[in-house]
Every structure is written in structure tokens, then in C-alpha cells.
Amino acid sequence: MTRALRQLLNRCRRKASPAQLRTRRRRRRSRERGVALIMVLGALTILAVMLAEFQDETSAELGSALSHRDAVQAEYAGRSAVNLSRLLIASEPTIRKALAPLFLLMKQGPPQIPVWEFADRVLGAFNNAEGGEAFKSLAGVDIQEGENLGFDGAGFEVRIIDEDSKINLNVAARGDAFSQARLAQQLIGLLTGPQYDPLFEHRDSDGQFSDRQTICSAIVDWADPDQDGYPCDPHSGTAQQAGAEDSFYQLLKKPYPRKNAAFDSLEELHMVRGIGDDFWSTFIDPDPDKPEKRVVTVWGQGKINVNTANGQTILAVVCGAATPGTPVCADPAEAAKFLTAMTMVKGFTAGAPLFGSTKAFLNALKGRGMFGKVLEALAMKPVTLLSESELAKAITTESKVFSIYATGVVKIGKRETRVRVHSVVDFRGAPVVTQNSALGLLAGLAPGAQPPAGQDPAADETKLPEGATESAIPSAFQPGPGGTVIYHRID
């Protein structure tokens, strides 16, 4: 069978002419033509994909490195702004002392000068070109003529808010009845307006009905150290029996215990009974981008600075101390007049302190002084207080605790990197700033880390670390000229 097939094939080949053979070979070659091109195109496609992927990875790594570099630079620009702000606040007593002769004719001491309200312009000499222009417009001095001024490659935005201008919720953590009663008065005064009634007529985020007294009691009970429920009825003329704190938090779907300690931050208020989003945006933080609008705080010395507090805070303090039924607290129209008067008078003073003392504020509520005259012009009756002495203990005209909001900014082309630094600094007990302490503060040094004057660290034969002295640990807890940082956060 195989031999016959071979013979047949041989006959076919002998019969085919040369032209036919050439045609057959030509057809065979045409079917094989383009294979090399296809192989080359496939190789180029694979190489292009590999190159694109490699370029994407390289670009991503480069962008990440540049972003990290800019973030570090922006962070340290923000830290510099914090240190400069601390120096500015620490220099206020010196500025106040220089202005003392101007107040001799008024037979009173100079009030605290709110230099922190002009921090963005005063510190503009150490900022970028835009900050330098702001400083030039304020002081009339061109920083180009100075040395070591300006900020190359970065800049900062800074705002300083005195926390003593707000209601301190951590007053209840002191545990004494007077502090609890003071906070209860201020909270009830803040919530008492009839315009807020719809807020308390509906269920809160936990499905419960929480009225003003319930929320007030919940805030006090969260921070106070005892296990007794606070009634939060400051206008009651009779003694009130305090029962045990309720078991509300244990009945939730995800139960948790009541803290019975001071608030660490404002965000912790979300865990307190009755404080939902509506309550938060109305009374706690109306505008996150403008911290000066906040009415409450968890930092501060406990007394409210009536010179720097906004109108709503002062109204809450007044209503908490006023007799029940006072028109400014019960009538939204009268409350609006009070807030208008505050705005007008602060506009007249152009940032200068309005009240030279707490007595001046109390006299204003009686219709005396500039603020009292404005209230009288608006046909508002003087405010009758339950206890003038108790209100005097709850207010002040000098701030000691400040929040510094510094944002470092790095702009390169269309890319902008921003890092926000929030520091809360306590200046209670801080010594007067000197030239050496100012230089140390600008360098970011801790005042307590410096050895006492005239003492040689090498002469100390203790087992402390090298360079440390026996007074190193106690001195680290002493407030320095730049105050004590009690809260620090970087975003």
C-alpha cells in the first residue's frame, strides 16, 4: 500500500511542469510571509506595557517621596509658627507694662492686651512673602532690610484662640459642689433659649427623649468623679437629693461605662447622652473651620474672660446667673438685641479690652459704662442677678490657656501640601519672658531642660544620665516662659 502511494506521487511530480512547481513554491512562501513582523510587533507590545508599568511605579514613588518631603517641611513650618506664637503670648506682660503710663490718668492698671488676635500679621516677618507684606502693612517696616527674616520654600497660617473665652466642661471634674453648680448654671444658660425647643422635642440619636436638664446632668456626671447623679437645676431654691447615676450607657446596644473623669478632647462629647449631630452643630462646634465660634471647651482655667468671649458665651453666662424669667434669656428678640450690642461695642473698641475689671462688667449689666449705655439705647432693661458675687467668681478679664492652630503650607507648582498643628498651651504660673528664654523657645528647647544658672552638670556625682542634674526632673515640670503644652496634635 505504501509502495503504490509512492509510485502515484512520483507520477504526479513527473507530470508537473517547472512553472507549476514555481507557482507552488511561491504560494508556500506567501503563506509564510509576515511571521517575523508579527513576532516583532508582539515583542514591542510587551516592552511597551513593561515600560509603562515601570514609569507608573517610578512616578508614584517619586510623587510619594516629594509629598513626604513637602509634608515634613510643612510640619516644621507649623511647629515654628507654634513656637513663635508662644513667644508672642509670653511677651504680652512686657507689652502691657509699656502701656501702663497711658492708664495712669484713668486710675487703673492696664488690662491684658489681646496680642494673639493679631498673630497672623505680627508674625508675618517670619513668614513667607505674603506674610511679610501683612507685617509691612501693620508695622510699616520692610523685612527686606532685616536679617534672618522670612521663610523660604514654605509658609504658615496661624490663629490663636484663648480657651478661657469659652465654657469649660472640665470644671465638673474638680468634684466640688460649687464647680458643679457653676457649670450647671452656664449650661442651662446656654440651652435655655426658647428658640432651641424643637431640638429637645424629638428623639436623639439613641432613640431617647433628652431635655435640657437631662443633657446638662449627663455632661456633669460624665466628668465628675462621683457616682451620684447631678440634678442640674441651679435655679431651685430648695436642697435637692442626688440619686445614683443612671444606667443609660449600660442599656445601649454596645454598652460602655461612664468615664467619671475629665474630658480629654471635645470629640469625647459624642459619647455623652443626648449629644447628637444637631446638638453638636448648634452648641459645640458650629463651624469646624472657625474655632473662635465655639462656645464650650475642655481646656481653660475655669473662669470666662468676658473681654474675649463671643456674644453667645457671655449671654449663656448672664442667663445662668440671672433671675428666672429675665427678658434677655426668655425672649429671642431681647437676646438678639444683646448680641447686637456686644457686636457694636467690640467694633468701637477695635480689639481693645472692653472691660477693665470684672466689676466693670457687672456694672455694664446694670446699665453703666459704654456697654450699659448701648443696652439702654436698645431699650433693654438691666439684668437682675441671683448673686453678683458668685458671677464675679466665674468671670475674669485675663486669659491663661490658649489654642494655637498653625498650618504649614508648601506650594510647588500646582501641588500644595498642608499640615495642621494644634497645640494647647497653659501659661498659668509662667515666668516673665527674658532674652535667653526667648532664644530657647525659638529653638524649640524645653525650658526645664536647662541646668540652673551657676551649676556645673559635670560636678554632680549621681547616677543620673550624662548632663543631667538632680533638679532636672523637678525643673521639667516647672512652667517655662513659653507656657506648658497640655495638648498637641498633628493632622
RAJOBEL-V117796 format. One record per backbone hydrogen bond with DSSP energy under -1.0 kcal/mol. NH is the residue of the N-H (numbers start at 1). CO is the residue of the C=O. If there is no record, write none. Layout:
NH	CO
NH	CO
This chain:
5	1
6	2
7	3
8	4
9	5
10	6
11	7
12	8
13	9
14	10
15	11
16	12
21	17
22	18
23	19
24	20
25	21
26	22
27	23
28	24
29	25
30	26
31	27
32	28
33	29
38	34
39	35
40	36
41	37
42	38
43	39
44	40
45	41
46	42
47	43
48	44
49	45
50	46
51	47
52	48
53	49
54	50
55	51
56	52
57	53
58	54
59	55
60	56
61	57
62	58
63	59
64	60
65	61
66	62
67	63
68	64
69	65
70	66
71	67
72	68
73	69
74	70
75	71
76	72
77	73
78	74
79	75
80	76
81	77
82	78
83	79
84	80
85	81
86	82
87	83
88	84
89	85
90	86
91	87
92	89
95	91
96	92
97	93
98	94
99	95
102	99
103	100
107	104
108	103
115	113
117	114
118	115
119	116
122	118
123	119
124	121
126	123
127	124
132	128
133	129
134	130
135	131
136	132
137	133
138	134
139	135
140	136
145	142
146	143
150	125
151	127
155	409
157	407
159	405
161	403
163	401
165	162
166	163
167	295
169	297
171	168
174	171
175	172
180	176
181	177
182	178
183	179
184	180
185	181
186	182
187	183
188	184
189	185
190	186
191	187
192	188
196	193
197	194
199	196
200	197
204	208
207	204
215	211
216	212
217	213
218	214
219	215
220	216
221	217
222	218
223	219
224	220
229	243
236	233
245	227
251	248
260	222
261	222
269	266
270	267
271	268
272	269
275	272
276	274
280	276
281	277
282	278
283	279
284	280
285	280
290	287
293	290
294	291
297	167
304	394
305	164
306	396
309	305
314	310
315	311
316	312
317	313
318	314
319	315
320	316
321	317
322	318
323	384
326	323
329	326
330	326
331	327
335	331
336	332
337	333
338	334
339	335
340	336
341	337
342	338
343	339
344	340
345	341
346	342
347	343
348	344
349	345
352	349
361	357
362	358
363	359
364	360
365	361
367	364
368	363
372	368
373	369
374	370
375	371
376	372
377	373
378	374
379	376
380	375
383	365
386	321
391	387
392	388
393	389
396	304
402	425
403	161
404	423
405	159
406	421
407	157
408	419
409	155
410	417
412	415
415	412
417	410
419	408
421	406
422	489
423	404
424	487
425	402
426	484
427	400
430	427
438	434
439	435
440	436
441	437
442	438
443	439
444	441
445	440
449	446
450	447
455	452
459	456
460	457
468	465
472	469
475	471
476	472
483	480
484	426
486	424
487	424
489	422
491	420
